[in-house]
Amino acid sequence: MLKRLLPTAAIAAHVPWVTFGAELAIEEVVVTASRLGAVDQRVIVIDEDDVDGAAFHAADSLRALPGLALATNGHRGSLTQARVRGAESNHLLVLLDGVALNDPALASEFNFGVLDFAGVQRVEYLAGPQSAVWGNDALAGVLYLDTTPRRDSSRYSLGFGSHGTIDADIEFARVSEDRHAALSVGRVSSDGTNPAAMGDEDDGFANTTAHLNLGASRDRWQVAVAARFTDFDVDYDPTPAPRYLPADGDRQASGHAAVVLATVHFNASDNVETWLTLSSSQDRNKQFADGTFTDGTVGRRDTATLATNFHFDTQRVNVTAEVERERIEQTGSASFFGDPNQRQRISAQGIAAEYQVELGRFGVSVSARTDSNDAFDDAFTYRLGTTFGENPRLFANIGRGVKNPTFTERFGFTPDTFIGNPDLAPETSTGFETGMVVSRGETTASLVYFDTTLDDEIDGFFFDVDRGGFSARNLDGQSRRKGAEATLDTRLGRVALGASYAYVDTTAEDVRELRRPRHLGNVDARVQISPRMSANLGITVSGASLDRDFSTWPATDVELGSYRLWRGSLDLALSPRWNVSVGAENLFDEDYVTVYGYRSPGFTAMAKAVFSP
């Protein structure tokens, strides 16, 4: 079940330093919205229990987030994109303990197909422009993966499922008054399913993720380090001309991702706190055809962030300075379209400031940031927000976001299909949001309206007649993303019920945009059958969307039909240490498509045993 947080007064610092104990009693610390606290936005949380009980595949659990639409190249483990409120997939910034996971060499987006929740304690989701706090990649929202352990735990699980799937996890954490240590390893492998409309070849995948989080405190000092390593292999099908649709073939992608970070935090006084974070992330991706290497990319991001918070009764101020360097390398065989073998580097600096004040039932927040780099003009972003009342709580905010053209859009190309455009301008957006949250007893409901205008949208499906291939360009005019979201959480006796619905209307040059369903809904019900047994039943509903058929000239739009995905599970505690569960996704074997030409998985089931010594 999702836990939806109200927009409240500034309640927590950005860095989650708290007094450690055998089990941490942490307030609703919200780190996505601000380095000071959340006062004007709704943050949605997947808590620790639901992270542990994630769906068949980690990405599947994100379908419950309002306004977030997933598009998958067929089978699990393949390229999976998330679009928030109708924005593009690289407009969502994915953070691990504050460190960006978006791959600079993969269109600056995060591939949710390789996401594993190993080590993740909770997930925070915040929609709307967040560049005033997080910079370039947070044009449409932030998804934050928090790995700080809250309590002692030991957990070993092993699951077997459809399509020859094996899922194993080991988690270990120890928490004391002044230190913590956590180690998690997750491994999943599957024979996979067939994503092609024709043929019978299954495409499998395998993923191994290891995560380490260490921390210690003494007097006014705290230190934390974390490291995460992911290794994956996934089979996929080629898309040969003239249909450009997947057909059985021996293609494979492999990747290695590594993230390391260190944070030093100093409380100079009860009113002043400063922290320095150093981080480095690297993604290596390789493509193979019939066992032979064809092309590859390396994306690396090194970042240093220095921030200070000042607290004055009901007022809070943050000042942050950040320096970042991205390095991108691409290798492959040269063709008529050009030589892919190249290296690029971008250095950037950012300065941000935030101010928050709480005056009784009325709260105001102001955030501003300026970014400069050696490739584009300086960018200024901001956010203004206000809240009023306690229950109901009313809120409104307006913000400006920016997204620089990616390496792929500027310099990369896919042989015979795409040519980069180095003259692209950054995309900018201005978004307005208003809504309210109401709580009565064990029931919480929210309603949000949003309206975002995007300037200089980058169209990556533009056919350059002069060069004879597809390229990218900035669109004239403005693109609009507007709609509404509603959420409900309640408890009816033994039944906990959560529901969300989003209506999203997206247009560019008065034309509906691709892979953006207008209607997205989700319902989850958890029933406590007995003290030892519980059951879950849920449904995700997606309206129709558009995609593009490139077998015609010019390419034509095709409609992807609506679909309903039912899921269910049964959990049984055999003893205080042993737990078994049986779950299934797509219970009625719905035939659905999120990317034109790619069949999604049908009915899948998983049985899992968990031992907690």
Salt bridges, closest charged atoms under 4 A:
GLU28 OE2 - LYS3 NZ 2.35
GLU28 OE1 - ARG122 NH1 3.80
GLU48 OE1 - ARG151 NH1 3.43
ASP50 OD1 - ARG526 NH2 2.81
ASP60 OD1 - ARG63 NE 3.82
ASP60 OD2 - ARG76 NE 3.03
GLU88 OE2 - ARG83 NH2 2.82
GLU88 OE1 - ARG516 NH2 3.34
GLU124 OE2 - ARG122 NH2 2.54
ASP137 OD2 - ARG301 NH2 3.53
ASP137 OD1 - LYS403 NZ 3.10
ASP146 OD2 - ARG150 NH2 2.92
ASP167 OD2 - LYS608 NZ 3.62
GLU171 OE2 - ARG155 NH1 3.85
ASP178 OD1 - ARG179 NE 3.24
ASP231 OD2 - HIS256 ND1 2.40
GLU273 OE1 - HIS265 NE2 3.14
GLU273 OE2 - HIS311 NE2 3.13
ASP290 OD1 - ARG251 NH1 3.99
ASP302 OD1 - ARG300 NE 3.19
ASP302 OD2 - ARG327 NH2 2.93
GLU322 OE1 - ARG369 NH2 2.77
GLU324 OE1 - ARG301 NE 3.58
GLU326 OE2 - ARG301 NH2 3.18
GLU329 OE2 - ARG343 NH2 3.80
GLU358 OE2 - ARG393 NH2 3.31
ASP371 OD2 - ARG369 NE 2.89
GLU427 OE1 - HIS91 NE2 2.96
GLU433 OE2 - ARG85 NH2 2.93
GLU442 OE1 - ARG491 NE 3.63
ASP451 OD2 - ARG480 NH2 2.59
GLU457 OE2 - ARG481 NH2 3.54
ASP459 OD2 - ARG473 NE 3.58
GLU485 OE1 - ARG42 NH2 2.47
GLU485 OE2 - ARG85 NE 2.89
ASP489 OD2 - ARG4 NH1 2.62
ASP505 OD1 - ARG518 NE 3.62
GLU513 OE2 - ARG481 NH1 2.52
GLU513 OE1 - ARG516 NH2 3.78
ASP524 OD1 - ARG567 NH2 3.08
ASP547 OD2 - ARG515 NE 3.03
ASP557 OD1 - ARG548 NE 3.21
